[in-house]
Amino acid sequence: MRAVPLYATIGSLVLSALTAAPATAWDGPDAASAEARGTAVAAARASAAGISFGACPKEEQLPDSLECGTVSVPLDYARPNGRTVQLTVSRTLATGEASERQGSFVYNPGGPGASSITFPLMGEMSEWREVAEAYDMVGYAPRGVGPSAPLSCQDPAAFAKSPTDSPAHPTAAYKEQRIAQARAYARGCERNAGEALRHYTSLNNARDLEVLRAALGDERLTFMGASYGTYLGSLYATLFPSRVRRMVFDSAVDPDPEQIWYRSNLDQSLAFESRWEDFRRWVAEHDDVYRLGTTPESVQRHYDDVRTALATKPAGGTVGPGQFHAAFLQAAYYDDYWAMRATALSEYVRGNPEPLITQMSPRAVTAKDDENARAVYTAVECNDAPWPEEWEVWDRDHSDLARIAPFQTWDNAFTNLPCAFWPAPRQQPLEVSTEWGELPPVLILAAERDAATPYKGALELQRRLRGAVLVTERDAGTHGVAGFGNACVDEHMRRYLLTGRTPAGDAECAARPEPNPVSLD
């Protein structure tokens, strides 16, 4: 699922049959599979070895309040005695009385390709303080991410090259250019990773989580996943239901195997059109501040005019339509960006490009991390499931969708296009499912208008994890619900993590207030 918290049904698109490599035993939760046996071996070793926590890697530039260690996991769980990957783990110890300590609380922020190494620092915030009193707060970098044997598919400088284009309705020539780039990117992943490339999968991420649980010394796992982290968590719950203690799923990916991942991205692009409308409506309601017109259509015209102008003359020499659009996509993810982006657009229209340049110019300092995150995202999603291998299918499906949802459709398509040319075998997604009584109560949190993980994904996850309880933030669209200022949602999460109690039935929370139309930029 693209981007981290980073949520619509497509009725008219005709999708052709997808092809995949033949399923093998390790594609499912079969306890007799080689991967299941390898996971048990790796977990036993990790339990015996534990984690030697100490200073964090200097290159991570983390504060002294964090301690770090490593956990060894097999690259290939079918061969637990073969090549290994060292996962970097971070921790802060529970701050409350020792008698009230409840074990470790592990967090995954999504991606795929995101790290939670800095997550334990959240314990210093008021929303998390009571949780941090009861739990050791644990973050980690999944396989391939950051300090955990980082994966790379191209030179970071080439990845961060700017300015770039981003047409809402690309020409045939532009499509050919992006096809060539996607082929080259897939070849770069294969060249850099070699045989290891096939082992960057969501199933292996779930197995890694089981090994991490054992290394931490916990009999059962207390876990929270956001965005893609919810899919990872749902796989873990399916593979290792007896090892689940408590689980929070924040902004849920639709785990239906038919959705992973091609159709998920189509659904996401459709949902972003509504979220983009939310932003434009808000800007229009504050015309006294931004002076971009009193209707969403007027705001759209200004946006389109600036996007066209940047194609001819990039702002500051670095901000073209690609950088401009990516910045506004952040606003479709998170309300916190609304005032900043509206200010940048308004000022540019009035002849002042500086806020736009400041906000949207690529930062060379993050190029390596950004390229790494994209490489892991691509490898995991391409490996996880079948994708169309014919460009004609992509072209037809996205052309149809772009007629009603032009905002993000083609950018999303081109981001994922390397999967059409992927050199590694594709898996068949696991059928996420648990029966009544297999799991303890689990908690799902979802915003009703989230575009990155559309709301129907939360409903599908609840249907598949029998007994799960859903808390909905109504009329809200920010991606990521917990710990971001909604007292109602945070109280449900806090009570659950501290006591194990979920609401008696599905619950609703009012949306957080919309942003103040004053930019701090």
Disulfide bonds with the S-S distance in Angstrom:
Cys56-Cys68 1.96
Cys153-Cys189 2.01
Cys382-Cys419 1.93
Cys488-Cys509 2.01
